[in-house]
């Protein structure tokens, strides 16, 4: 269902509920004509329908409710008295509104001529002008008049099933019942010119304003309308259902664990089948209950245009707001928890991010700043991004403010990476505002944002480029109550990893283990499909003296089981002892004694009744100070500022150079006696092919270091199925930094220099270095 159809459907459901309430209120008002509370309630309901119908371009419905609103306004202001005739007209208005809603549901428009709106509007205006009882007019929702000899009545446009069909005289109110005129058999008189009917006896009760239709027990049931397809349920009832389903899932897990192959072998096959049916029913029930709590994030974003507009006027900004992903759904409880943090992030972007129009124009930017809200599903989570193209966040300014406010010391700041400095804005009490306003400056905002998001199992990250803009990325789970998870084992204990953080499982042994696990800068890494992943031992993380992947206790020949996980943009391999299975777990909060431990997100009860802790992948990444090995693109680039993942190398007597990590396929070491020559090119035999070698120092105009005594360190680069080996002295580190490229040191083979890890480093022009060799295709080994 598209957005417009969904809005109309919600309008129909709400309006039908309001009309039912109007019927009750009008009858009650007739008993208590002086009740201002009832009059105000009726007026508000009609006003709501009128306003929404105008927004949806339903002109006839808007005109009808506007006339009814005028009459109700006169009654509310005590300028008219409520009489039986006035009540009749108001009830006929309600019936006509209901008939129009039926038409809108069928056709999507209110332009159906079978519902005569103008007649009811004329009656309302007549009563409003001081007229007496309404003039005899045709019922706006009745069928055309029918000849007396017609064998069957004509079907009306609006029906209300009743046990028996009334006669033609009973089908219309006394004041509006048309008389039939002579006509040929089975002919129908025109509805536009009914003959006046004789007035009924004054003791006769008014007939209902809707037409009843005979019941046909053999007829197919009518298709369910939008009103009958929805029901409103108290959220507390849904919360109770979720808790009960959680307990059912725990019981299901326990039963499934006890009805295994042993039970089947014992001959109790019926018990096994019953357990399997329970598993299926519990899973479907859980999915259905969870779906009832899912709501689109558009419910939060619906208020953003007004917030942005008001704040832009207050701050003197011009803002172009863009919103993407309105229909992205997540659990209602998470939606409510997200409302405050998202609002604060939007306010922060306008106050701190976007420049005033005159500053933007002076910087060559459009006068109107761009604020982009985006929501989407990714890896079982909801990702929400708030991006602006404003001034960005300068780590130097953040660091200076942090030191001046005592958030960190100068020594701590000197050891921090630029990204860590950026995240200081989430520390309590931190603010860079020069003065406190009603918008910002008290230092109680961003820390509350992070705390609120982490409380619901989410995470928040900040990416920024000075002068270009900032992106705040929030990741949250779809739901908190029941989640799928991978159960792993370590030292006779079991732990659960949320499936939202799970990427893949890798088991390495033998030659694969020796080829794909390396050590860079003293830390183990896994070479996985051309990508370097940091490896973390779960045993070491939990503080046990086990065989960690980087310790000397573990044998180099032991198989290695790696769970590849991801949190935000940080992906790493978690080395575990055992992998059990995947199952749905019920998340329970952990006690206050464990809340300070970053590696735990909660607890669950397993099928055997034992408690298992749920690992917090993001917390482990922060605890081990892991950084991403992928390039994360900011909102835009200005000059040559960028966030890059780099392999830092040592060449030429301690000089430093850096290659893009994405260009590195493998790190190899070759014995010197394997180096041969083909013409002027050094080569080695490599993987059933020939690998040409390039001496990086010579290629970029630097003297080479003394030749190594035993082995060559080589970085293997692959391009379009061809390989080349780049000879270096040694690998120093893998880093990700916001690199500012300068023209200093620019020459053939070098793009320029930048400060990487507080050292001047040449950024290698990889294309210029390898192109001379890659041009000789006959020398380049195939994959």
N, C-alpha and C positions, 0 to 999 in steps of 0.2 A: 504494500500500500504506500503510495507516495505521500509527501507531506500534506498537500492540499486535501486529499481524500481523508487522511487521518484527522485533520482539523475539523472537517465537516462531520465525520463520524463522532468525534468527541462532542461537537456542538449538538448533534441530534440526541445523543444519550443524555447529556445534561439538560437539554430543553424539555425532553419528555418527562424527566424527573421533576423539573420545575413546574410543568403543567399539571402533573398529578397533585403537587402541593398547592397550586393555584385553585384547583377544584375544591380542595378541602378548606382552604383559607376563605374563599368566596362564600361557601356555605356557612362557615363559622361567622364570617363578617355579617351575613344577613341576620344571624341571631344576636350579634353584638355590633350594631351599626356604628357605635361610637369608639370602637377599638382602634386607636391610632397605631398600635403595634402591628395589627393585622394589615391595616392599610399600607403601612410603610413596607412590610414584607412583600405584599402583592405588587406594589409600585417598583420595588427593587428588582423583582423577578422579571416583570415585563420590560423594564429598562435594560436588563442584562441581555435578554433575547433580542431587543431592538439593536443594541450596540453591536452584538456579534453578527447579526444578519446584515447590517450595513457594511461591516468589515468584509463579509463573504459575498458582497454584491447581490444579496437576495432582496431585490427592490420591493416586491409585493409584500413579503413578510415584514420588511422594515416599515412600510406605510401602514400596515394593519396594526402593528404593535405601537407605532407612534401615535395613532389615533386613540388606542386604548390607554396609553400613557397620559395623554392629555386629559381624558376623563378621570382617571385615577388621581392625577395631580389636583384637579378641581375638588374631588372628594377629600383628599388628604388635607387640603387647605381650608376645609369646612365651608367652601363656597357652594356646595351642593349637598343635598341629603341623599342618602342611599335608600332607594325604593326598590320594590319588587321588580319594576320595569327596568331600572338601571342594572340590577343584579342579572336579570335575564340577558341583557345586551352584553354584559361582561362575560357571562358564561358562553354565549354564542361566539364571542371573540376567542375564548380559550379553545372551543371546538374547532373553529376555523384555523387557528394557529396549528392545532394538532393535525388537521387535514393537510395543511401546507407542508408540515414536517414529513408526513407520509409521502407526499409528492416529491419532496427533495431527496428522500432516501431512494426512491425508485428511479428518478431521472437525473438527479444532481442539480436541478433547477426548480424554482418556484413559479415557473411560467405556465403551469397547467390550467387551461380555462375551465375545467370542470369544478374548480374551487373558486367561487365568485367572491373575491375579496371586497370589491367596490361596494357591494350591497351592505356588508357589515360595517365598512368604514362610514357609509352614509348614515346608518342607524346610530353609530357612535356620535357622529357630528350632530345629528338631529337632537339626541338626548343632551349633548353638551351645550347646544344652543337654547335649551329650555323647553324643548318639545315634550309632549306627553308620551304615551306608550308608543313603541315603534310601529311604524306603518306595516300593513301586511305585505311582506316581500318573500320571494322564494328563499328557501334554506340554501345557504351557499355551498353546503356539502351534500345536498340531496341529489338524487338522480333526476333527470328530466321527467316532466309529467307524462302520464301514460293513459291511454284510452281505457274506458271502463270495460271494454270487451276483450282487452289484451289478455292472453292466457297466462303470461308470466310477467312478474315485475322486472324492470330493467336494473341491472346490477349497479349499485352506487359507487362513487369514487372513494368514499371513506366508510368503512364498515366496522361494526362492533358486534361480534358473534353473540347471539342470544338463543335461548331454547326454542323459540318459535318466532316466525316472521309476523310482524304486525300487518294490519291492513293498510291500504294506501292512505286512508284518512289518519291512521295512527302514526304514519311514518314522519310527519312533519309537525312542528309546533303549531298550536292553535292560531297564532298570529300570522303564520306564514304558509299555511297549507293551501296549495292551489287546487281549484276545482277542475275536473276534467270536462272537456267539451266534446260534442259529437265528432266522431272520426270514423273512417272505415275500419273494419276489423283488423286487429293486430297492428294498426298504425300508431305512431307515437307523435303526440303533439309537440310542436317546437317548445323548447325550454325557455326561450327568450321572451315569450309573450303569454304567460299563464293568465287564466281568467281568475278574477277575484272570487274567493270562496265565502260562503255564508259563515258568519261568526258562530262558533259553537256555544253551547249552553254555558252560562257563567259558573255553574257548579263543576265543569269539566276540568280535570287536572292537566297541566301542561305536559305535552309529550316530549320525550327525549330529543335532543338536537342531533342525534346521529341515527343512521339508518341501520336496522338490523338485517342480517342476511341469514337465510335458512341454513341449518346445519346439514351437511351431507356426510353420513358416516363412512361412505365408500370412497370419498374423495381423497386424493393424496394430500398430506399435510403441507400447508403453505411454507415456503422457504422462510427460515428464521431471519428476522430483520436485525439491524445493527443494535437496536435497543435490547432485544431479547438475547443477543449474543454476548452481553456484558453484564457484570454484576459488581457492585462496589462492596469491598470487604474491609473491615477495620484492620489496620496494619498490625495491631497487637495480636489479632487472631492468626495472621500470617507468621508472625514471629514465633508464636506458640507451635504452629505446624512445623516450622523449620526445626525447632528444638526436638519435637517428637520424631521427625524424620531422621535427625542426627542420632538419636538413641536407637532407632530402628536399624540404621546402617551399622552401628556398633554391634548390635545383636546379630545382624546378618553376617558380619565378618566372623563372629565367634562360631556361628553355626557352620558356615562354609569351611572353616578351618578344621572342624571336627568331623565333617562328612566328606572325607577324602577317599582316595582309592582303597584304603583299608576297610572302610565301611562298606564300599561296594563289593569288595572281595568276600566280606563276611556274609553276603547274601541279602543285605538290607537295601536292595536297589530302589524300593519305593521311597525310603528316607532320602536317598540321594536325589531322586527326581523332585521330591518336595522341596529340598534345599535349593535346587536349581530354579524352581519356580519362584521361591521366595527371593532369590537373588535378582531375578528378572523384574518381579513386581516392585521390589524395594528400589531398584535403580530407576525404573520408570516413574515411580512416585516421587523420588527425590528430584529428578529432572523437572517434573511438572511443577512441584512446589517452588523450586528455585526460579523457574520461568515466571511464576506469578509475581516474584519480587523484582524482576528485571525492568528497569525503566530507562528511557533514552536520556543521554546527558543534555539533550536540548532543553530539558526542564530547568537545568541550571543556567544554560546559556541564554534562555529567553529574557533574563533580566539584564544581561550584559550590555545591550545597546543603550539602555537608559542610564546605567552606571557610567559607561564610557562617555556618553553625551554630557551628563551633568559634571563629571570630573574634568572633562576637556574644557568646558566653559569656565570652571573654577580656576583651572591652572593656565588658561590662555593657550591651549593647544588646539591644533587641528589634527583630527584622527580619522583615518579610514579603517573601519573595523571589518575584518573578514573572519567568518566562522565556517568551519568545515567539519563534517562528521556528526551532525545533529542527532542522527539515529543510532549512534554507538551506545549500546546498552550495558548497564552494570547494576549491581544489587542496590536496592533502594537505600539501605542503611549506609552504604558507602557513598551513594550520591549525596545524601544529607551531610555526611562528614566532609565531603569534598567541596561543598558550596562555599564555606568560609575561606579556606585556603586559596581557591581559584579567584575569588573576588579580591583577596589581598594581592595576589600576584598581578592581576590586571591593574589595580590601583598603583602598584609599585612600578609597573612598566610605564604608565603615563607620567608618574611623578619623577622618577629617576631615569627612565630610559629615553623617552621621546623629548627632543629639544623643542623650544619655542619656534614658531614659524620663521621668524627673522634669522635665527641661528641656522636653521636647516637650509634656508635659501643661500646664506653666506657660505655654507659648506658644499653647495652644489646639489643639495637634496631637494625633493619636492617639499613644498610648504606643509603639506599634510603628511603626518607620520603614518606608518603602516603598523597595525596591530592585528596579528593573525592568531586565531584560536583554532586548534586542530585536535581532533580525537579519533583514535582508531584502535583496533584490536591487534595485538602482536604477541605471539607466543603465550596465549592463554591469559594475557593481561590487557588492561586498558591503558593506553598511553595518551596523555593529554599534554599538548605543547602550547605554550604562550610565547610568541615570538614578536619582537619589534625590530625596527630598523633605525634605532636611535643611536645614542652616543656610545653604547657598550660599557663594559666595566673594566677599568684599568687595574690590574693586579697591584701595581705600585701604589695607587691611591688606597686600595683596600688594605695593603700591608701597613702603610703608614698610619692609617686610622686604627688598625688593630693594635699596633704597638702603643699609640698614644692613649688608647682606652684600656690598656692592660690586658687585652684579650690574649696576646702572645708576647713573648720576649723577642728582642732583636735576634738572639741566637737561634731561637726556634724558627723565626721567619726566614733566616738565611738558609736553613736546611729544607725548606718547604718547596714543593714543585708549584708552578704557576696555577695549576688547577686546584691544588689544595688551598692556596692563598685565596682563590676565588670563592671557595666554599666557606671561608671565614664569615661571610655575610649571614650564615645560618647560626652563628654563635649567639647566645643570649647577651643582650645589651649592646650588640654591635649596630652602629649606624654611621653613615658618612654624611648625613644631612647636617648642614651648618646651623640650621635653626629648626625648632620643633613647630610643626603646623598641625592642623586637624587632619592632614592626610598622612604624614609620616614624620620620622625623626626621633621617635622615642626608643627605638631599638628593641621593640617587643613584637616585631612582625614576622620576620623571616624565620626566626627560631621557632615561633609558634606554628608557622606553616609546616616546617619540617617535622616537628613533633606530632602535629595532627595527622600528617600523611603517614608517618611511620607507625602511628598507633593503629592504623587500619591495614598494616602489612604492606604499605607502599614505600616508594623512595622518590627523592627529588634530586635533580641534577641541574647544574647551570653551565651553559656554554656561552661564551661571549667573545667578541672581537672588538677591540677599541675602535670607535668611530663608525662601526658597521652595524652593530646590533647585538641583541641578547636573546637566547632561547632558554626558557625554563621548561624542563621535561619532567613530568610526573608520571610514575608508573604505579598502578594499583591493581590488585587482584579483582577478578570479576565478582567474587563473593568470598565471604570469610568463613561461612559455617562449615561447608563440606567441600573438600578439594581432592583432586587426584594427586597421588604422590608416589615416588619411588622409595621403597624400603631397602635400606642398606644395612650392613653389619660391620661392626668394628669392636674387637675385643669382647665378644659375647654380648654386646649391647646392640640394640637396633635404633636406627635413626631414619627420619623421613625427610626427603627432599621434595618440595612442591614441584609438580610437573611443569608449572609455569616457568620455572628456572632451568628445566632440563633441556639440553640440546641433543646429546647423543651419548652412547656408551662405547668405550674403546677398550679392547683387551690386547695387550702387547706381550709378546714373548719371543725368545730366540733372536733371529736376525732383525726382525721388525723392531724389537725393543732396543737393540744396539744402534740401529740406523736412525730411529726417530726420537730418541730421548737424548738431549744434549744439555750442557751446562753453560750458561751465559752469565758473566759477571757473578759467578758463584751461586746462581740460582738455576734449578732444573727447568727445562722447557720441553714441550712436546711439539714436534714438527708434524702438523696435521694438515694435509692437502695444501701445502705451501704457506701455511700460517703458523706462527709461533705462539703457543699457548703456555702461560705460566702453570707450573704444576704445584699443587698444595697437598700435603699429606694430612688426611683427616686425623690420623693418630697424633701427629705433632700439634695440630690445631687444638685438639681436645686436651693437650697437656700431658699426653702419655709418652712414656719412653719406649715407643714402639719402633718398628722398622720404617722410618720415613723415607720418602723417595730421595731425599737429599742427604740422608745420613749414611754412615758407614755400616750400620747394623744390617741393612737390607742387602741381600746378595744381588749382584748385577744380573744373575741368571734367573731370578725369581720372576714369574709372570706378574704383570702390572695391570690392575683394573682401574680405569680412569672414567669417572663420570664427568662429562663436559657440561658445565653449567654457565649461566649468564645472568648477570644482574646489571640493569641499566646497559651501558655500553662496554662493560667489563666481562670478558669471557675467559674462563680458566678451567683447568682440569683438576678435579678432586680425586685423589688417589685413595681408594677404599679397599677394605679387606674382602668383603662379600657383597654381592647384589642379590637380594631376595626376589621381590616381585613388585608390581604396581597394584595399588588398591586405593579406594576412596577412604579418606580419613576424616574424622570429625575433629576440628581444631578446638583445642581447649587452651585458655590462657595459662601461662606459667606463673609460678609463685614469685613473690617479690624478691626472694633470695636469688633468683636466676635472671631477673629482668636486666641487671647490669651487664650480663654476658652477651656480647654482640653476636655470638654465633648461634643463638637460639631464638626462634620466632614463636614458639608455642609448644604444645604437647598434644599427644593423642593416645587413645587406648587401643591396643592391638587386639586381634581376635582371641588371643590366649589370656587376655585380661591384664597383660603387662603394659606399662607406660613407656612410650617412645617419644623422644624429643624431636621436634621439627627444626631442621637446620635453617638458619637465615643466611642465604647465599650472599646477599649484599653485605651483611655484617662480617662474614668471613673475608670478603674482599677488602673491606675497610681495615679489618684487624691485621691482615697481612700486607697492607699498603700496595695492593695490586692496581695496575693501571691498564687501560685498554691497549690492545695492540692493533686496533683498527683506527683509520682516520675518521674523525667525526667532523662533518661539514657544519660550520656555523651558519648563521642566517645569510651572510654574504661575506665577500672578501673586499678589503680596502687595502690599496697598495699591495704589499706582498705578505700580509699577516695571515697566518694559517695555523691550524692545529694538525701536526704531522706525527705519524709514528715512524721513528728513524732507527736504523741500525748504526750505532756509533763505532767507528773503526780507528785503529792506530796505524799510521803509515809513516815512512820517512823520518826516522829518528825521533819518534814521539809526537809527530804532527797528527792532528785529528781531522777526520773526514766523516761524512755521514751519507748513507744511502737510504732511499725510501724503503721501509720495511716490506711494502707490497711488492717490491721488485726482487725480493730475496726468495729464492726457491729452496736452497739448502745451504748448510755450512759443512764444508768438507776439509779434511786434511790428507795430503798426498805425500808419500815418501818421495824424496828427491830423485831416487833412481827410477821413478815412474815417469818423469818428465822427459819428453822427446821433442823433436822438432819436425815441422813440415814447412819447408821453405824458411821464411823469417818468423814463423809463428810457433810459440811453445804450445805443446798439446800433451794431454794424458788420455789413456784409454779409460773410458768411463761408461758403465752401463751399456755395454754392447755398442758403443759408439766412440767417437773421438771428441774430446772436450778441448776447444782452444782456450788459451790462457792470456789474460791481459794483466800486466803489472800496473796496478792502479797509480802508484807513485809516479812512474815514468809517464803514464798517460795524462796526468794533470800537471806535468812540468816540475816535479820535485825529485830530488836525488833519492835513490833507493837506499834502504837500510842495509846493513851488512847481511849477507845471505844466511839463511837459517842453517843450523847444523844437521837437522834430521828431516823436518817436514815443512811443507808449504801450507799455510792457511788460505783457504779459497772460499769465496762467496759465489755460489752458483746462481746465475740469472737465466731464466727461461723466457723466451718470447716467440710466439707463433710456432711452437714445436721445436725451436732451436735453442741450444744452450751455449753459454760462455762462462768461463771461470775467471773471477776477478781476484787477483793475488793481493793479499794484505799482510800486515804484520800480525795483528790479532784483533779480535772482537772485544770492545770495551763494555757495551751495554745496549739495551733496547729501551728507548724512551719515547714518550709522547709529549710534545711541547708546542706551545704557540710560538712559531718561528717567525722572526722578522728578518727577511732577507735583505742584505745590503750589497752595494756594488763593490765593496772592498774585497779585493782578491779575485775579482772576476777575470777569467781567462779561459782558453780552450779546455774543456773538460770540467770546468767549475762554474756553477751558476752565480756564485758569490759567497759571502761569509755570513754566519749568524752566530749568536751566542747560544750554545747548547750545553746545559749543565754548568753554566757559569764559565765556559771555556769557548774561545773563538774556534769555530769549526767550519771547514770547507764543505759546502753542499755540492755533491758530485752531480755533474750533468751526465746521467747514465747513458743517454742516447749517444752523446758525443764520444763516450769512452768505448762503448761496445759496437757502434755502427761499423767501424772499419773492419772488425773481425766478422761480425754477422753478415757482412756483404759477401764473404767467401763461403757460400753455402756448402761446398764440397767438404769443408773442414768441420762442419758443425754437426754434432751427433743428434740423431732423432730421439724422440722420447721412447 
